[in-house]
Amino acid sequence: MNIRLTLINFLTNLNDNFFSKILKKRGGIKFNKENLYSWMNLTKKERFNLSKRDSMTYLIERKNLLNQIRNEYKNTIQKNNLRK
């Protein structure tokens, strides 16, 4: 029984490592009109991971921009208060 579990664990780890290497190799693919066919050649899991990563970077950029806007707004209010 232990041998079977060990073998299953080994195969799942091997499978995860294999797919992670493929994703690293294809990590530079971004979806646009020019590379539509290379996007379609990806597996469903790879497309999902790429779109998830893109959405996370977009979310981080939005948060940074929002923080920057808030800081500028605070600075302008403080400057206006000092002038009075």
N, C-alpha and C positions, 0 to 999 in steps of 0.2 A: 504494500500500500504506500509506504514512504517513497519507494522508487518511482511509483506512478506520479505522485505529487511533485517530486523533485523534477521529473521529466517535463511535466506540464508547466511548472514554474520556469524552467530553463527555456522552453519553447516560447512562452509568452514574452519573456524578457528579450529573447532573440528577435521576435517579431516586432516588439516596440522599438528596439535599437535600429532595426532595418528601416522601418518607416520613418523614424526620426532623421536618419541620414538622407533619405529621399527628400523629405521636406526641407532640410537644410540646403540641399542642392538646388531645389526648385524655389527657394525662398525669394528670389529676385523677381518673380513673376507678378506683375500687376495687371489688372484687367483693363484693357482698352481695345479699341477697334483693330489695332495692328496685330495684337497677339491673341486674337479670339480662338484660333485653332489650338494654340498651346494651352490655353485655359481649358478648352473642352477635352483635351487629352488627360487632364488631371483626374484623379479619382474623386469621388464625392467627399471623402474625408479630407483630402488635401484642399479642395475648394472651400470647404467649410472652415478649415483652420486658417486659410489665407484671408477669407472674408472676416473672420473673427479678429484676426490680428489687425487688419485694416480698420475695423470699427473701433478697436481699442486705441489705436494711435490717433484716430480722429477724435475720440472722446478726451484723450489727454490733451490734445491741442486746444480743444474747446475750453477745457477747464483752465488751462494756462492763460488763454486769451481773456476769459472772464475774470480771472484774478488780476490780470494786468489792468483791465478796465476799472475794476473796483479800486485798485490802488491809485490810479490816476484820478478817479473821482474823489477819493479821500484827500488826496494832495490838493486838489483845486478847492475843496471846501475849507481845508485848513488855511490855505493862502488867503481866501476871501475873508475868513474870520480874523486873521491877523491884520488885514488892512483896515478893518472897522475899528 
